[in-house]
Amino acid sequence: MSKIIVNKENITEKYEMLYSLVRSVYYEVKELSKKKPDDALNKFKVETLNKILKPVKELMKDEIYFDFLQLLEVDSLPTNSDATIIIGQYFEMFEQFKMKYICH
């Protein structure tokens, strides 16, 4: 098995920027989900959230949990609770990523 060479400074910079964005939108969508869990997100919100999630997926493309990360469906407009679950997966995967690349 070959070892992946990682530019730690570049990874840390991307991680910090993306983590802040994901954390922020996670808590926003979670609040929406508490109030109206079955309401659908509008197309603008889904596209905006996907703009944040796409670079996160790219950052984590070589990780074993990559296949569990999905984007929000623009055509079917997910509910607030669906979006909370999906964004929550990204939020949790950041912890795994941090332990592997940032904290050691």
Steps between C-alpha positions, in 0.01 A plus 500: 500500500653832396505789741324819392722805528302793634591868512390553860495880479273496194273234654474695827407822319230330292377305801458810715316696232267216404441386858381848595258509208363150561463565872312822433255354248454186709373701795283719277334203330469319833303796637273496193453128551392549861231747395382340176669164440283400205522827308708483183802719448472729200723463194720797596579350842575157353735648240669718762547206736639288216756775424632439851472121495669444161846624607466301823438187296803586287715546811390161630505309169772257613342417835320174577182686594483689169224273366276602790514867407231610259384831363148631543265423212400819317224327303323343796561784752575325831316582820666688782543176694651321197749783453587490870590132472714548189683808628539331838691218329745753358530666839588168666741399224696818571586356841641186338692709250634727775630206702677359196662813357480796734546378858815296478 
